[in-house]
Every structure is written in structure tokens, then in C-alpha cells.
Amino acid sequence: MKRLFIAIAVLGVFFSGQQSQAALPPAQVYIVAGSDINMVSRESKVPVSVQNNYDRPIRVRVHAVSSDPAVNVQEYVSVSIPANSRKDALLPVSVISAGEFKLKVWVTTFTDIRLGRSTEIKLTVNPDIELVILIGFGALIAVLVGLGGYRMVRRKGKA
């Protein structure tokens, strides 16, 4: 009876596909998690930091995708990373509206072999603030020029 239970347990593990697997070594080329990105324009280049722990330089592709249709990201950017160092890949991003978005970013070789895990980048976009700042700065300059002109006219009138 005891043998029957052992045989059933062995067959259950065999058919369930739960086999023990050795842990994979950590990736040697990966995306370094960073802080959130704030954009104040409709188009910008978002920096994505990639670490290379190999003893030789490596050339990789940095991919990005957004699930939100308001964000348009270039399919990938190629970057060469020196040995045992970190380099930023600049991903061109354009947005249609303001809001908070998430970009899923990952690294592949040129033969589309994925290196490391995917990382999410939180992107906070406020493209209208750029226009507000420019208009505010222009208004400040106009007020200062107007006050300067008024002062000059008053000085000439007194002399």
C-alpha cells in the first residue's frame, strides 16, 4: 500500500510538470531602475540607464513600449556600453496629452535575445507648462521694459 502512494506521488509530480530547476545566474547586462521622469514638453528623449558587467564592451538595443495610445515611443535605440560601466540610452518619446504613463523597457541583443528583466518607468507629462512659462517670462520682460520706458519719459519731463 505504501508503494502505491509513493508511485502516485511520483507520477503526480511527473505529469504536473513541476520539476526542480536550478536558479539562473543574474543578468550581466540590465536596465538600472531609476527615478520617475517628468516631461514638460510634447517631445523629449527619456534617459534609460543600462549597466554592463562584462569585461568587454557590448552593443545592445534598448526597447520601450507604452500601453497608452497617448504615448508614442520609438521601437528601439542602439547603444554601445563600455566594459564594466553604465551608460544612458536616450529614447525619443512624444505625447499627445498630459497625465501619468508607464513605459515598459527592456534590453536585447541584435539577434533579439532578451537580456535581463523588463523594467517600468513612470512618466509624468505636463506639456502645457512649457507654454505657460514662456508666456509668463515674456509678460515679465514686457512689464520691465514698460516700466523702464515710463521712468525714462518721466525723467525727461522733469529736466
Order of alpha helices (4+ residues) and beta strands (2+ residues): alpha-beta-beta-beta-beta-beta-beta-beta-beta-beta-alpha
